[in-house]
Amino acid sequence: MAKRRFGRVRQLPSGRWQVRYRGPDGIDRSAPHTFPSKTEANRWLTLKEAEIVSGDWLNPDAGRVSFKEYAEAWVSERPGLRVKTIERYEGVVRLYLVPTFGALAVGDIKDPHVRRWRKKLVDGGVGEATLAKSYRLLKAIMNTAVGDGLLKRNPCQIKGGGSENAPERPVLSIGQVYTLAEVIGPRFRALVLLTMFANLRWGEAVALRRKDLDLDARTVRVERTLIEVAGKPLHFGPPKTEAGTRTLPLPSVILADLRSHLERFAENGDTGLVFVGERGAMLRRTGFQRIWRKALRDAGLTGIRFHDLRHTGSTLAAIAGATLPELKERMGHVSDRAAMIYLHATEERHQEIADTLSAMTKAELEKPKSRSGTQRARKR
């Protein structure tokens, strides 16, 4: 029998067949398992040789790194991530990925593992948004592993696994916003109104300095945001997106409230904070929640988040006729997708359109009808 030109096969005392071959790295390796027949052993060697010739060969030792080690390194090595994003990724890895995949080698994670993991989270009552975020992060990590040559294909192949249908957030009426501004008290009245009318994020609003407000020009300048990370001191950083640095116009209806606030509650000096707590400290989101919940109770509202003020302001801007580029600029968004959410038609807007069509139709029908030349000739 002719000797194989690639690899070797031999029969073990058990009767099964063992395969060995030399990889492109020069290391002599054995197949990951034995074979019941010599024919199957030779077939495996032929396929392995084809992988090497085509450049598809993967070093089987490379994929032996544990998922926990690889995922933690993946997060720490991402360039340009914001501190809050790193904190969120680390939390997802720790809470939702490592408990299932942590001890597995990256190269051993297969499609069934991913499907069973996702079903376990669904059965455990994990929310749709958290489930989608966890799947997207797992898929991103495994994509990098494919690029690093740790495995041939990404095992995250669940159609729609990273999609989420977030429930529509409530939109407050202008009257409800002013009720909240009234019951929350004088110190935070301007915070409520400015956040809604200027479409600000929480961190952008509480990071404002006196010099960022130009009440004569009726503008507010957003240049930074307050960053809160658990266990770390508060600090200021750049806005959430590249488009986050922006100058926004202010409606004249809130100028008096802003002037009163600056006189009574803001820190002194151009760099003094516009909004601070009762003891003069920077506002923390967690500490403000107590004040916010009480204001909701006093206003008779439920299920409203502070971020819904920004959502309300953006929706009202869209109803007022703001275009997509204008909405993106107001909100500090880079992509069209996020801003287009606010261009959806509301029932109120539908009714306005219907009323306008009705008035146009009525005006047209009430116009005196002019007779045609044929009608005038017949009359004569």
JOSUL-V68569 format. One record per residue. RES is the residue in one small letter. NEAR is the number of other ideal C-beta (glycine too) atoms within 10 Angstrom. D_CENTER is the distance of its C-alpha to the mean C-alpha in Angstrom with 2 decimals. Layout:
# JOSUL-V68569
res=RES near=NEAR d_center=D_CENTER
res=RES near=NEAR d_center=D_CENTER
This chain:
# JOSUL-V68569
res=m near=3 d_center=62.99
res=a near=4 d_center=61.20
res=k near=5 d_center=58.96
res=r near=13 d_center=55.24
res=r near=6 d_center=54.14
res=f near=13 d_center=50.64
res=g near=20 d_center=50.10
res=r near=15 d_center=52.43
res=v near=19 d_center=52.83
res=r near=10 d_center=55.11
res=q near=14 d_center=56.04
res=l near=9 d_center=55.55
res=p near=5 d_center=58.17
res=s near=8 d_center=55.94
res=g near=9 d_center=56.41
res=r near=15 d_center=52.80
res=w near=20 d_center=51.99
res=q near=16 d_center=50.10
res=v near=23 d_center=48.48
res=r near=13 d_center=48.18
res=y near=19 d_center=47.12
res=r near=13 d_center=46.55
res=g near=16 d_center=43.02
res=p near=11 d_center=42.28
res=d near=9 d_center=41.95
res=g near=6 d_center=45.58
res=i near=11 d_center=44.92
res=d near=10 d_center=46.83
res=r near=16 d_center=44.55
res=s near=13 d_center=45.12
res=a near=18 d_center=43.22
res=p near=8 d_center=40.85
res=h near=9 d_center=43.34
res=t near=16 d_center=46.91
res=f near=19 d_center=48.18
res=p near=10 d_center=50.78
res=s near=12 d_center=52.68
res=k near=14 d_center=53.54
res=t near=11 d_center=52.36
res=e near=15 d_center=48.79
res=a near=22 d_center=48.87
res=n near=16 d_center=50.00
res=r near=13 d_center=47.37
res=w near=19 d_center=44.60
res=l near=20 d_center=46.19
res=t near=12 d_center=46.36
res=l near=9 d_center=42.63
res=k near=18 d_center=41.87
res=e near=16 d_center=44.15
res=a near=12 d_center=42.38
res=e near=14 d_center=39.01
res=i near=14 d_center=40.62
res=v near=11 d_center=42.33
res=s near=8 d_center=39.21
res=g near=7 d_center=37.09
res=d near=9 d_center=34.82
res=w near=17 d_center=36.16
res=l near=16 d_center=33.83
res=n near=15 d_center=35.23
res=p near=16 d_center=35.23
res=d near=13 d_center=35.25
res=a near=15 d_center=32.01
res=g near=19 d_center=29.90
res=r near=12 d_center=31.57
res=v near=16 d_center=29.11
res=s near=16 d_center=27.43
res=f near=26 d_center=23.80
res=k near=18 d_center=23.38
res=e near=12 d_center=24.86
res=y near=19 d_center=22.99
res=a near=26 d_center=19.48
res=e near=17 d_center=20.20
res=a near=13 d_center=21.56
res=w near=19 d_center=18.60
res=v near=18 d_center=16.27
res=s near=11 d_center=19.06
res=e near=9 d_center=19.78
res=r near=13 d_center=16.47
res=p near=4 d_center=17.48
res=g near=5 d_center=15.90
res=l near=14 d_center=13.13
res=r near=16 d_center=12.77
res=v near=13 d_center=14.56
res=k near=15 d_center=11.83
res=t near=13 d_center=9.66
res=i near=14 d_center=13.00
res=e near=17 d_center=13.72
res=r near=15 d_center=10.70
res=y near=22 d_center=11.60
res=e near=14 d_center=15.19
res=g near=13 d_center=14.82
res=v near=19 d_center=13.42
res=v near=22 d_center=16.20
res=r near=14 d_center=18.77
res=l near=12 d_center=18.22
res=y near=21 d_center=17.26
res=l near=20 d_center=18.35
res=v near=16 d_center=21.43
res=p near=12 d_center=23.38
res=t near=18 d_center=23.70
res=f near=24 d_center=23.57
res=g near=15 d_center=24.54
res=a near=11 d_center=28.26
res=l near=14 d_center=28.04
res=a near=19 d_center=28.66
res=v near=25 d_center=25.87
res=g near=20 d_center=28.42
res=d near=15 d_center=29.33
res=i near=24 d_center=26.00
res=k near=12 d_center=26.60
res=d near=13 d_center=25.11
res=p near=9 d_center=26.87
res=h near=15 d_center=25.39
res=v near=22 d_center=21.82
res=r near=15 d_center=22.93
res=r near=11 d_center=24.75
res=w near=20 d_center=21.93
res=r near=19 d_center=19.54
res=k near=11 d_center=22.45
res=k near=12 d_center=23.20
res=l near=17 d_center=19.80
res=v near=11 d_center=20.18
res=d near=8 d_center=23.74
res=g near=9 d_center=22.82
res=g near=6 d_center=20.80
res=v near=16 d_center=17.30
res=g near=11 d_center=14.88
res=e near=13 d_center=13.23
res=a near=12 d_center=9.61
res=t near=15 d_center=10.75
res=l near=19 d_center=12.78
res=a near=18 d_center=10.31
res=k near=18 d_center=8.10
res=s near=21 d_center=11.64
res=y near=24 d_center=12.94
res=r near=16 d_center=10.52
res=l near=20 d_center=11.34
res=l near=27 d_center=14.95
res=k near=18 d_center=15.17
res=a near=16 d_center=14.09
res=i near=23 d_center=16.67
res=m near=24 d_center=19.27
res=n near=12 d_center=18.85
res=t near=18 d_center=19.84
res=a near=23 d_center=22.64
res=v near=15 d_center=23.94
res=g near=9 d_center=24.04
res=d near=15 d_center=25.85
res=g near=13 d_center=28.41
res=l near=21 d_center=27.87
res=l near=19 d_center=27.67
res=k near=12 d_center=28.32
res=r near=10 d_center=25.43
res=n near=19 d_center=22.02
res=p near=20 d_center=22.70
res=c near=21 d_center=19.29
res=q near=11 d_center=20.71
res=i near=15 d_center=19.61
res=k near=6 d_center=19.09
res=g near=8 d_center=15.94
res=g near=17 d_center=15.05
res=g near=17 d_center=11.35
res=s near=12 d_center=11.23
res=e near=14 d_center=10.56
res=n near=8 d_center=12.38
res=a near=10 d_center=11.12
res=p near=7 d_center=14.35
res=e near=9 d_center=15.25
res=r near=15 d_center=15.25
res=p near=15 d_center=18.81
res=v near=17 d_center=20.24
res=l near=21 d_center=23.06
res=s near=11 d_center=26.30
res=i near=12 d_center=27.66
res=g near=8 d_center=30.32
res=q near=16 d_center=27.96
res=v near=21 d_center=26.17
res=y near=17 d_center=29.64
res=t near=18 d_center=30.71
res=l near=24 d_center=27.87
res=a near=24 d_center=28.87
res=e near=14 d_center=32.44
res=v near=17 d_center=32.10
res=i near=19 d_center=29.72
res=g near=14 d_center=32.59
res=p near=13 d_center=33.66
res=r near=15 d_center=31.67
res=f near=22 d_center=28.23
res=r near=21 d_center=29.28
res=a near=25 d_center=28.30
res=l near=26 d_center=24.88
res=v near=25 d_center=24.12
res=l near=23 d_center=25.64
res=l near=26 d_center=24.20
res=t near=26 d_center=20.57
res=m near=24 d_center=21.07
res=f near=22 d_center=23.26
res=a near=24 d_center=21.42
res=n near=28 d_center=17.82
res=l near=25 d_center=17.01
res=r near=20 d_center=14.29
res=w near=20 d_center=16.08
res=g near=21 d_center=16.24
res=e near=25 d_center=17.51
res=a near=24 d_center=20.11
res=v near=25 d_center=21.59
res=a near=25 d_center=21.82
res=l near=24 d_center=24.05
res=r near=18 d_center=27.61
res=r near=15 d_center=30.73
res=k near=13 d_center=30.88
res=d near=19 d_center=27.49
res=l near=23 d_center=29.14
res=d near=12 d_center=31.86
res=l near=15 d_center=33.30
res=d near=7 d_center=36.14
res=a near=11 d_center=33.86
res=r near=15 d_center=31.47
res=t near=14 d_center=28.35
res=v near=23 d_center=25.70
res=r near=16 d_center=24.36
res=v near=21 d_center=20.89
res=e near=17 d_center=21.16
res=r near=19 d_center=19.45
res=t near=24 d_center=17.35
res=l near=22 d_center=18.39
res=i near=19 d_center=16.67
res=e near=20 d_center=17.33
res=v near=13 d_center=17.39
res=a near=7 d_center=19.45
res=g near=5 d_center=22.95
res=k near=10 d_center=22.74
res=p near=8 d_center=24.16
res=l near=16 d_center=22.28
res=h near=12 d_center=21.91
res=f near=14 d_center=20.80
res=g near=14 d_center=18.61
res=p near=13 d_center=17.44
res=p near=19 d_center=14.93
res=k near=18 d_center=11.18
res=t near=16 d_center=11.77
res=e near=10 d_center=15.14
res=a near=15 d_center=15.75
res=g near=19 d_center=15.23
res=t near=13 d_center=18.94
res=r near=19 d_center=20.76
res=t near=13 d_center=23.82
res=l near=19 d_center=23.64
res=p near=12 d_center=26.72
res=l near=19 d_center=27.74
res=p near=10 d_center=29.69
res=s near=9 d_center=33.20
res=v near=11 d_center=33.04
res=i near=21 d_center=31.19
res=l near=14 d_center=33.18
res=a near=11 d_center=35.82
res=d near=17 d_center=33.33
res=l near=20 d_center=31.79
res=r near=13 d_center=35.31
res=s near=13 d_center=36.39
res=h near=22 d_center=33.42
res=l near=16 d_center=34.08
res=e near=8 d_center=37.73
res=r near=10 d_center=37.24
res=f near=20 d_center=34.12
res=a near=19 d_center=32.55
res=e near=15 d_center=33.56
res=n near=7 d_center=36.34
res=g near=10 d_center=36.15
res=d near=8 d_center=33.88
res=t near=10 d_center=31.35
res=g near=13 d_center=31.61
res=l near=21 d_center=28.49
res=v near=23 d_center=28.43
res=f near=22 d_center=27.07
res=v near=16 d_center=28.38
res=g near=17 d_center=29.37
res=e near=10 d_center=32.88
res=r near=5 d_center=34.08
res=g near=9 d_center=32.64
res=a near=11 d_center=29.79
res=m near=18 d_center=26.22
res=l near=22 d_center=24.08
res=r near=13 d_center=21.85
res=r near=14 d_center=19.15
res=t near=9 d_center=20.82
res=g near=11 d_center=24.23
res=f near=17 d_center=23.42
res=q near=12 d_center=22.27
res=r near=9 d_center=25.98
res=i near=17 d_center=26.92
res=w near=17 d_center=24.18
res=r near=11 d_center=25.20
res=k near=13 d_center=28.81
res=a near=21 d_center=28.19
res=l near=17 d_center=26.56
res=r near=11 d_center=29.62
res=d near=14 d_center=31.99
res=a near=19 d_center=30.40
res=g near=9 d_center=30.51
res=l near=16 d_center=26.78
res=t near=8 d_center=24.58
res=g near=8 d_center=20.96
res=i near=20 d_center=19.83
res=r near=14 d_center=17.20
res=f near=20 d_center=17.68
res=h near=12 d_center=14.39
res=d near=19 d_center=16.16
res=l near=26 d_center=18.58
res=r near=22 d_center=16.16
res=h near=21 d_center=15.22
res=t near=23 d_center=19.00
res=g near=24 d_center=19.89
res=s near=23 d_center=17.71
res=t near=24 d_center=19.19
res=l near=20 d_center=22.64
res=a near=18 d_center=22.31
res=a near=23 d_center=21.61
res=i near=16 d_center=24.59
res=a near=8 d_center=26.65
res=g near=7 d_center=26.26
res=a near=20 d_center=23.55
res=t near=12 d_center=22.80
res=l near=14 d_center=19.53
res=p near=10 d_center=20.23
res=e near=14 d_center=21.23
res=l near=22 d_center=18.11
res=k near=21 d_center=15.97
res=e near=17 d_center=18.42
res=r near=22 d_center=18.55
res=m near=26 d_center=14.86
res=g near=23 d_center=14.33
res=h near=23 d_center=11.99
res=v near=13 d_center=12.71
res=s near=10 d_center=11.84
res=d near=12 d_center=13.85
res=r near=8 d_center=11.47
res=a near=15 d_center=9.66
res=a near=24 d_center=13.19
res=m near=14 d_center=14.95
res=i near=17 d_center=13.70
res=y near=24 d_center=16.27
res=l near=15 d_center=19.00
res=h near=10 d_center=19.55
res=a near=11 d_center=23.12
res=t near=14 d_center=24.03
res=e near=7 d_center=27.31
res=e near=12 d_center=28.65
res=r near=13 d_center=28.04
res=h near=10 d_center=29.61
res=q near=10 d_center=32.61
res=e near=13 d_center=32.97
res=i near=11 d_center=33.07
res=a near=10 d_center=35.58
res=d near=10 d_center=37.71
res=t near=10 d_center=37.78
res=l near=10 d_center=38.86
res=s near=10 d_center=41.45
res=a near=10 d_center=42.88
res=m near=10 d_center=43.07
res=t near=10 d_center=44.83
res=k near=9 d_center=47.23
res=a near=9 d_center=48.14
res=e near=8 d_center=48.82
res=l near=8 d_center=50.97
res=e near=7 d_center=52.98
res=k near=7 d_center=54.07
res=p near=4 d_center=57.77
res=k near=7 d_center=58.30
res=s near=7 d_center=60.39
res=r near=10 d_center=62.95
res=s near=9 d_center=63.19
res=g near=7 d_center=66.35
res=t near=8 d_center=67.49
res=q near=10 d_center=67.25
res=r near=10 d_center=69.27
res=a near=9 d_center=71.92
res=r near=9 d_center=72.34
res=k near=7 d_center=72.82
res=r near=4 d_center=75.55
